[in-house]
Amino acid sequence: MNTLPHIFTLLKKDILLELRQQYTFYGVLLYVASSIFVLYLAIQQPESDVWNGLFWIIQLFICVNAVAKSFLQETKGRMLYFYAIAGAQHFIIAKLLYNTFIMLLMSLISLVLFRALLGNPLVNFWQFTGIVCIGSVSLSLVFTMLAAIAAKAQQQASLMAIMGFPIIIPQLLLLMRISKAGMGEAFQAGALSDMVWLLCGLDTLVMVMAVILFPFLWKD
């Protein structure tokens, strides 16, 4: 069984559904814009540390909203159909890729809105943008795996929050620390690269766990 064609087909299916049901995408986009606008009304232009913290907190809630819907739209009948034509690894890898793409897009949009409404404390914009891309991938991978687990319990949104927040807090703190490099904070030699590699290692671990564990849920 060829792996890449199956993954590509499942990924294409998710993208086509998103294009046909654009209200889900625009719903998340409205959530992003309204949340940042409320922050603008409340605090105008905060200090750099507050700006950084608020940015990643918003990314966390964006990820929960964006990822949760990817499994909500998969009905029991559709899952049985996928079970007949594809493998568990193909399905979960396609979901990981799709949610990563959506989260990357939402994170970049929120970064633009943050700079436009809440000021621009960034000293190195492109470095911060690269960290945002890495961070959005990390968040999407973790919550995709959690959403796959929670989907079996029929209480996806609430269970994702219960399981996800204790797991994601250390990763979120690491992202907040790394992203200060884009605001001009100096790090010891090699410290920044070590933290980035640690984050990439965590992402790899999550992907491996998802590919290994999801087949057991798939058979349920």
C-alpha positions as CSV (number, residue, x, y, z in Angstrom):
1,M,0.0,0.0,0.0
2,N,1.5,3.3,-1.1
3,T,1.7,5.7,1.8
4,L,2.1,9.2,0.2
5,P,-0.9,8.9,-2.2
6,H,-3.2,8.0,0.6
7,I,-2.0,10.8,2.8
8,F,-2.2,13.3,0.0
9,T,-5.8,12.1,-0.8
10,L,-6.9,12.5,2.8
11,L,-5.3,15.9,3.1
12,K,-6.9,17.0,-0.2
13,K,-10.3,15.9,1.2
14,D,-9.9,18.1,4.3
15,I,-8.8,21.1,2.2
16,L,-11.8,20.6,-0.1
17,L,-14.2,20.4,2.8
18,E,-12.7,23.6,4.2
19,L,-13.2,25.3,0.9
20,R,-16.8,24.2,0.7
21,Q,-17.7,24.9,4.3
22,Q,-16.0,28.3,4.5
23,Y,-18.0,29.3,7.5
24,T,-15.8,27.2,9.8
25,F,-12.7,28.9,8.6
26,Y,-14.2,32.3,8.8
27,G,-15.6,31.5,12.3
28,V,-12.0,30.8,13.6
29,L,-10.8,33.9,11.7
30,L,-13.5,36.0,13.4
31,Y,-12.5,34.6,16.8
32,V,-8.9,35.7,16.1
33,A,-9.8,39.2,15.0
34,S,-12.3,39.8,17.8
35,S,-10.0,38.5,20.5
36,I,-7.2,40.8,19.5
37,F,-9.5,43.7,19.0
38,V,-10.8,43.3,22.6
39,L,-7.2,43.2,23.8
40,Y,-6.6,46.5,21.9
41,L,-9.6,48.1,23.5
42,A,-8.5,47.0,27.0
43,I,-4.8,47.7,27.0
44,Q,-3.9,49.6,23.9
45,Q,-0.2,49.1,23.5
46,P,1.3,46.9,26.3
47,E,4.9,46.4,27.3
48,S,6.9,43.8,25.4
49,D,6.7,41.1,28.0
50,V,2.9,41.5,28.3
51,W,2.6,41.6,24.5
52,N,4.6,38.4,24.2
53,G,2.5,36.6,26.9
54,L,-0.8,37.7,25.4
55,F,0.3,36.6,21.9
56,W,1.0,33.0,23.0
57,I,-2.1,32.8,25.1
58,I,-4.2,33.8,22.1
59,Q,-2.4,31.2,20.0
60,L,-3.3,28.6,22.6
61,F,-7.0,29.3,22.4
62,I,-6.9,29.7,18.6
63,C,-5.4,26.2,18.4
64,V,-8.1,24.7,20.5
65,N,-10.8,26.2,18.4
66,A,-9.1,25.4,15.1
67,V,-8.1,21.8,15.8
68,A,-11.3,20.7,17.6
69,K,-13.4,21.1,14.5
70,S,-11.2,18.8,12.4
71,F,-12.5,15.8,14.2
72,L,-16.0,17.1,15.0
73,Q,-16.8,16.9,11.2
74,E,-15.9,13.3,11.0
75,T,-19.1,11.3,11.6
76,K,-19.2,7.6,12.6
77,G,-20.2,6.6,9.1
78,R,-17.4,8.6,7.5
79,M,-14.9,7.1,9.9
80,L,-16.0,3.6,9.0
81,Y,-15.5,4.5,5.3
82,F,-12.0,5.8,6.0
83,Y,-11.3,2.6,8.0
84,A,-12.2,0.6,4.8
85,I,-10.1,2.6,2.4
86,A,-7.1,3.9,4.4
87,G,-4.8,3.1,7.2
88,A,-4.7,4.6,10.7
89,Q,-1.2,6.1,10.1
90,H,-2.4,7.7,6.8
91,F,-5.4,9.3,8.5
92,I,-3.6,10.7,11.5
93,I,-0.6,12.0,9.4
94,A,-3.1,13.8,7.1
95,K,-4.8,15.3,10.1
96,L,-1.5,16.5,11.6
97,L,-0.5,18.1,8.3
98,Y,-3.9,19.8,7.8
99,N,-4.1,21.2,11.3
100,T,-0.5,22.4,11.1
101,F,-1.3,24.3,7.9
102,I,-4.4,25.9,9.4
103,M,-2.6,26.8,12.6
104,L,0.4,28.3,10.7
105,L,-2.0,30.5,8.7
106,M,-3.9,31.6,11.8
107,S,-0.7,32.4,13.7
108,L,0.7,34.5,10.9
109,I,-2.7,36.4,10.6
110,S,-2.7,37.0,14.4
111,L,0.9,38.2,14.3
112,V,-0.1,40.8,11.7
113,L,-3.1,41.9,13.7
114,F,-1.0,42.1,16.9
115,R,1.5,44.4,15.2
116,A,-1.2,46.5,13.7
117,L,-3.3,47.0,16.9
118,L,-1.1,46.3,19.9
119,G,2.1,47.9,18.8
120,N,5.4,46.5,17.5
121,P,7.9,45.6,20.3
122,L,9.8,43.3,17.9
123,V,13.5,44.0,17.3
124,N,14.0,41.1,15.0
125,F,10.7,40.5,13.2
126,W,11.9,37.6,11.0
127,Q,13.4,35.7,13.9
128,F,10.2,36.1,15.9
129,T,8.2,35.0,12.8
130,G,10.3,31.8,12.6
131,I,9.7,31.1,16.2
132,V,5.9,31.7,15.7
133,C,5.9,29.1,12.9
134,I,7.7,26.6,15.1
135,G,5.4,27.3,18.0
136,S,2.2,27.0,15.9
137,V,3.4,23.6,14.6
138,S,4.1,22.5,18.2
139,L,0.6,23.5,19.4
140,S,-1.2,22.0,16.5
141,L,0.6,18.6,16.8
142,V,-0.2,18.3,20.5
143,F,-3.9,19.3,20.2
144,T,-4.4,17.1,17.1
145,M,-3.3,14.1,19.1
146,L,-5.5,15.1,22.0
147,A,-8.4,15.8,19.7
148,A,-8.1,12.3,18.3
149,I,-8.3,10.8,21.8
150,A,-11.1,13.0,22.9
151,A,-13.2,12.3,19.8
152,K,-13.7,8.8,21.0
153,A,-15.3,10.1,24.3
154,Q,-17.9,12.1,22.5
155,Q,-16.9,15.1,24.6
156,Q,-14.2,16.5,22.4
157,A,-14.0,20.2,23.3
158,S,-14.2,19.8,27.1
159,L,-11.9,16.8,27.2
160,M,-9.3,18.5,25.0
161,A,-9.2,21.4,27.5
162,I,-8.9,19.0,30.5
163,M,-6.1,16.9,29.0
164,G,-4.4,19.6,26.9
165,F,-3.7,22.5,29.2
166,P,-1.6,20.6,31.8
167,I,0.4,19.1,28.9
168,I,0.9,22.3,26.9
169,I,1.8,24.6,29.8
170,P,5.6,23.6,29.8
171,Q,5.7,23.9,26.0
172,L,4.0,27.3,26.1
173,L,6.4,28.6,28.7
174,L,9.3,27.4,26.5
175,L,7.8,29.2,23.5
176,M,7.4,32.5,25.6
177,R,11.0,32.2,26.6
178,I,12.4,31.5,23.1
179,S,10.3,34.3,21.5
180,K,11.9,36.9,23.7
181,A,14.9,36.6,21.3
182,G,12.8,38.4,18.7
183,M,12.4,41.3,21.2
184,G,16.1,41.8,21.5
185,E,16.8,39.8,24.7
186,A,20.3,38.4,24.8
187,F,20.8,34.7,25.5
188,Q,24.0,32.8,26.5
189,A,25.9,31.3,23.7
190,G,24.1,28.2,22.4
191,A,21.2,28.5,24.9
192,L,18.7,29.7,22.3
193,S,19.6,27.0,19.8
194,D,19.4,24.4,22.5
195,M,15.8,25.4,23.4
196,V,14.8,25.4,19.8
197,W,16.2,21.9,19.3
198,L,14.4,20.8,22.5
199,L,11.1,22.2,21.1
200,C,11.7,20.4,17.8
201,G,12.5,17.2,19.7
202,L,9.2,17.5,21.5
203,D,7.4,17.9,18.2
204,T,9.0,14.8,16.8
205,L,8.1,12.9,20.0
206,V,4.4,13.9,19.6
207,M,4.3,12.9,16.0
208,V,5.8,9.5,16.8
209,M,3.4,8.9,19.6
210,A,0.4,9.9,17.5
211,V,1.4,7.5,14.7
212,I,2.0,4.7,17.2
213,L,-1.0,5.2,19.5
214,F,-3.7,6.3,17.0
215,P,-4.1,2.8,15.4
216,F,-5.4,1.5,18.8
217,L,-8.1,4.2,18.8
218,W,-8.7,3.5,15.1
219,K,-9.7,-0.1,15.8
220,D,-12.2,0.9,18.5
